[in-house]
Amino acid sequence: MWVGLLYDDTARAAAADLIADWSLAEIVALRAEVPLQALKTPFRRGTVKDVALAMLAIADQGLRRRNRGDGLGRDETRYLNPLFRIAESALSPAEELLAAFERRWDGRVDPVFCEYAY
C-alpha cells in the first residue's frame, strides 16, 4: 500500500487531498476510537471503512501507474487484495480471531495454532 501511495506523485496528492480538511480534533478522536471499533469507527458521514477503501483505491491506482510486473503478467496491485478483503468486510484480523475464539473454538486458544500456522 505504501508503495502505491508514496512512489506516485498523483497518488500522494490524492491521499493528501483525502485528509486535507481533517481537524486535529477528528484525528485525536480517530486515534482514541479506531483501536476500539476498528473499521466500524464512525467518521463524518461514514466509517473508517470508507476512508480505508478510498485510500486503498488511491494506492491501487498508484501501483497501476507504477506498472511493475513480476514476469508472469501480474503487477503489484495483487498485494492489495488482502487489504481490500479486510476493508470490504469491515472485520479486522483481530476481530476474526476473537469471533473464532468465542464461537468456533468455544473459548479455547489451541485451535489458533492449527488454523493460523503457515
Rosetta silent file (secondary structure, phi, psi, omega in degrees, C-alpha in Angstrom):
SEQUENCE: MWVGLLYDDTARAAAADLIADWSLAEIVALRAEVPLQALKTPFRRGTVKDVALAMLAIADQGLRRRNRGDGLGRDETRYLNPLFRIAESALSPAEELLAAFERRWDGRVDPVFCEYAY
SCORE:     score description
SCORE:     0.000 S_00000001
   1 L     0.000  -44.621 -178.353    0.000    0.000    0.000 S_00000001
   2 H   -60.158  -40.073 -179.921    2.771    2.430    0.923 S_00000001
   3 H   -60.259  -44.619  179.816    4.476    1.951   -2.426 S_00000001
   4 H   -64.872  -30.284 -179.827    1.264    2.809   -4.232 S_00000001
   5 H   -86.305  -39.384 -170.215    0.761    5.910   -2.119 S_00000001
   6 H   -96.093  -23.722 -175.736    4.289    7.229   -1.809 S_00000001
   7 L   -93.192    7.916 -177.810    6.010    6.333   -5.079 S_00000001
   8 L  -133.329  121.018 -176.612    3.471    8.084   -7.282 S_00000001
   9 H   -59.309  -41.027 -179.009    3.014   11.872   -7.267 S_00000001
  10 H   -65.438  -43.349  179.112   -0.655   11.682   -8.255 S_00000001
  11 H   -65.691  -41.688  179.344   -1.451    9.147   -5.523 S_00000001
  12 H   -60.914  -42.862  178.381    0.467   11.149   -2.941 S_00000001
  13 H   -65.778  -41.369  179.461   -1.517   14.255   -3.867 S_00000001
  14 H   -64.713  -40.435  177.967   -4.827   12.347   -3.786 S_00000001
  15 H   -64.896  -41.622  177.821   -4.024   10.906   -0.346 S_00000001
  16 H   -63.733  -40.600  177.931   -3.121   14.372    0.921 S_00000001
  17 H   -63.202  -38.010 -178.513   -6.380   15.742   -0.509 S_00000001
  18 H   -59.771  -36.063 -175.840   -8.362   12.986    1.206 S_00000001
  19 H  -107.367    2.322 -172.528   -7.169   14.085    4.634 S_00000001
  20 L   -57.069  -36.397 -175.828   -6.535   17.791    3.965 S_00000001
  21 L   -99.815   11.772  176.459   -9.604   19.058    5.799 S_00000001
  22 L   -70.312  134.378  178.362   -9.405   16.730    8.789 S_00000001
  23 L   -86.127  161.366  176.485   -9.290   18.700   12.010 S_00000001
  24 H   -60.301  -38.812  179.163   -6.953   17.956   14.874 S_00000001
  25 H   -61.701  -40.026  178.188   -9.997   17.066   16.987 S_00000001
  26 H   -65.782  -42.047  179.961  -11.084   14.481   14.401 S_00000001
  27 H   -64.003  -42.807  178.107   -7.612   12.971   14.257 S_00000001
  28 H   -63.656  -41.593  178.518   -7.439   12.754   18.051 S_00000001
  29 H   -63.826  -42.184  177.358  -10.901   11.157   18.138 S_00000001
  30 H   -61.911  -41.467  179.669   -9.866    8.611   15.498 S_00000001
  31 H   -59.787  -34.993 -179.810   -6.737    7.823   17.488 S_00000001
  32 H   -80.404  -36.733 -171.618   -8.902    7.046   20.507 S_00000001
  33 H   -92.434  -33.001 -177.085  -11.709    5.155   18.756 S_00000001
  34 H   -59.811  -39.711  176.812  -10.065    3.124   15.984 S_00000001
  35 H   -62.276  -22.779 -178.885   -8.306    0.774   18.451 S_00000001
  36 H   -93.141  -40.219 -173.343  -11.736    0.050   19.950 S_00000001
  37 H  -112.712   -7.155  177.998  -14.024   -0.013   16.922 S_00000001
  38 H    53.990 -133.288 -175.417  -11.557   -0.607   14.067 S_00000001
  39 H   -69.790  -12.597  179.151  -13.060   -0.126   10.610 S_00000001
  40 H   -86.645   -1.395 -179.630  -16.521    0.371   12.094 S_00000001
  41 L   -58.791  123.841  176.377  -15.454    3.628   13.767 S_00000001
  42 E   -63.336  139.335  176.023  -17.880    6.376   12.762 S_00000001
  43 E  -150.421  117.188 -177.952  -16.231    9.200   10.856 S_00000001
  44 L    53.262 -121.762 -177.500  -18.089   12.116    9.374 S_00000001
  45 L   -93.181    8.947 -177.835  -20.910   10.700    7.198 S_00000001
  46 E  -145.495 -137.650  179.793  -19.493    7.182    7.119 S_00000001
  47 E  -136.666  172.580  175.742  -16.953    4.997    8.847 S_00000001
  48 H   -61.534  -27.734  174.788  -13.223    4.400    8.835 S_00000001
  49 H   -54.631  -43.502 -179.778  -14.015    1.556    6.432 S_00000001
  50 H   -62.982  -40.873  177.833  -14.936    4.204    3.852 S_00000001
  51 H   -64.900  -44.125 -179.828  -11.648    6.022    4.424 S_00000001
  52 H   -60.866  -45.005  179.518   -9.719    2.746    4.150 S_00000001
  53 H   -64.364  -38.818  177.848  -11.423    1.832    0.873 S_00000001
  54 H   -64.971  -43.912 -179.795  -10.761    5.296   -0.539 S_00000001
  55 H   -67.170  -38.261  176.401   -7.092    5.146    0.447 S_00000001
  56 H   -64.173  -38.288  177.736   -6.771    1.632   -0.980 S_00000001
  57 H   -63.777  -39.008  176.907   -8.283    2.818   -4.260 S_00000001
  58 H   -64.231  -45.716  179.067   -5.692    5.603   -4.390 S_00000001
  59 H   -62.330  -40.427  178.682   -2.892    3.110   -3.673 S_00000001
  60 H   -58.654  -46.607  179.774   -4.267    0.762   -6.329 S_00000001
  61 H   -65.727  -37.649  176.882   -4.136    3.498   -8.951 S_00000001
  62 H   -62.081  -41.732  178.243   -0.623    4.465   -7.856 S_00000001
  63 H   -68.072  -36.961  177.742    0.558    0.889   -8.278 S_00000001
  64 H   -63.661  -41.302  178.366   -1.124    0.639  -11.681 S_00000001
  65 H   -68.465  -34.197  177.912    0.687    3.769  -12.825 S_00000001
  66 H   -63.118  -37.957  171.737    3.961    2.414  -11.411 S_00000001
  67 L    54.923   51.611  175.681    3.369   -0.632  -13.636 S_00000001
  68 L  -102.065  121.575 -179.071    5.913   -3.006  -12.127 S_00000001
  69 E  -104.792  171.785 -178.759    5.326   -6.625  -13.066 S_00000001
  70 L  -108.030    9.884 -178.504    6.704   -9.905  -11.823 S_00000001
  71 L    88.720  -10.938  178.561    7.368  -11.524  -15.196 S_00000001
  72 L  -110.419   11.885  179.570    4.134  -13.526  -15.001 S_00000001
  73 L    86.557    7.393 -179.528    1.899  -10.669  -16.054 S_00000001
  74 L  -104.466  138.976  175.673    0.937   -9.683  -12.519 S_00000001
  75 E  -103.131 -177.289 -174.237    1.507   -6.222  -11.143 S_00000001
  76 H   -72.260  -10.090 -179.524    1.877   -5.049   -7.559 S_00000001
  77 H   -62.298  -23.254 -179.446   -1.844   -4.381   -7.132 S_00000001
  78 H   -62.206  -25.444  179.043   -2.294   -8.034   -6.180 S_00000001
  79 H   -71.004  -15.698  177.508   -0.649   -7.271   -2.843 S_00000001
  80 H   -83.436  -16.335 -175.189   -3.593   -5.030   -2.011 S_00000001
  81 H   -53.557  -46.877  178.269   -6.145   -7.843   -2.371 S_00000001
  82 H   -62.476  -34.816  179.231   -5.961   -8.984    1.285 S_00000001
  83 H   -70.203  -38.737  174.881   -6.303   -5.373    2.424 S_00000001
  84 H   -62.153  -42.386  179.015   -9.325   -4.829    0.173 S_00000001
  85 H   -60.473  -43.897  179.165  -10.928   -8.005    1.604 S_00000001
  86 H   -63.154  -49.116 -177.609  -10.392   -6.756    5.149 S_00000001
  87 H   -63.214  -43.975 -179.046  -11.705   -3.274    4.363 S_00000001
  88 H   -64.294  -36.034  179.604  -14.732   -4.527    2.431 S_00000001
  89 H   -78.932  -20.727 -175.057  -15.699   -6.918    5.230 S_00000001
  90 L    62.542   20.051  176.417  -15.040   -4.267    7.904 S_00000001
  91 L  -114.729  119.368  177.192  -13.593   -7.071   10.037 S_00000001
  92 L   -75.129  159.951  175.411  -10.018   -6.742   11.177 S_00000001
  93 H   -55.572  -35.944  178.152   -7.911   -9.882   11.583 S_00000001
  94 H   -64.551  -40.179  178.591   -8.133   -9.372   15.349 S_00000001
  95 H   -66.210  -36.847  176.465  -11.934   -9.306   15.169 S_00000001
  96 H   -63.924  -42.263  177.548  -11.917  -12.520   13.137 S_00000001
  97 H   -62.753  -44.448  179.033   -9.727  -14.179   15.773 S_00000001
  98 H   -62.149  -41.355  178.375  -11.997  -13.014   18.590 S_00000001
  99 H   -62.770  -43.285  177.930  -15.073  -14.311   16.776 S_00000001
 100 H   -63.114  -43.427  179.549  -13.414  -17.696   16.256 S_00000001
 101 H   -59.186  -44.908 -175.737  -12.341  -17.796   19.904 S_00000001
 102 H   -77.003  -29.231 -174.237  -15.852  -17.004   21.133 S_00000001
 103 L  -108.936  -76.784 -173.409  -17.779  -19.228   18.706 S_00000001
 104 L   -62.350  -37.494 -173.765  -15.998  -21.964   16.808 S_00000001
 105 L   -94.343    0.499  177.397  -13.274  -22.582   19.356 S_00000001
 106 L    50.842   42.352  176.669  -15.551  -22.401   22.437 S_00000001
 107 L    79.333    8.527  178.304  -13.139  -20.155   24.327 S_00000001
 108 L   -97.509  146.424  179.051  -10.072  -22.302   23.610 S_00000001
 109 L   -98.803  -17.156 -176.802   -6.886  -20.846   22.137 S_00000001
 110 L   -53.594  -40.322 -177.642   -5.277  -24.091   20.940 S_00000001
 111 H   -60.355  -22.549 -179.751   -7.033  -24.062   17.526 S_00000001
 112 H   -59.446  -32.979 -177.023   -5.267  -20.832   16.591 S_00000001
 113 H   -71.636  -28.132  176.411   -2.019  -22.758   16.192 S_00000001
 114 H   -84.136  -46.733 -174.281   -3.545  -25.099   13.624 S_00000001
 115 H   -73.330  -27.402 -176.404   -5.712  -22.636   11.728 S_00000001
 116 L  -112.697   14.037  175.873   -3.171  -19.838   11.541 S_00000001
 117 L   -74.759  148.021  174.906    0.022  -21.838   11.076 S_00000001
 118 L  -145.320    0.000    0.000    1.955  -21.259    7.905 S_00000001
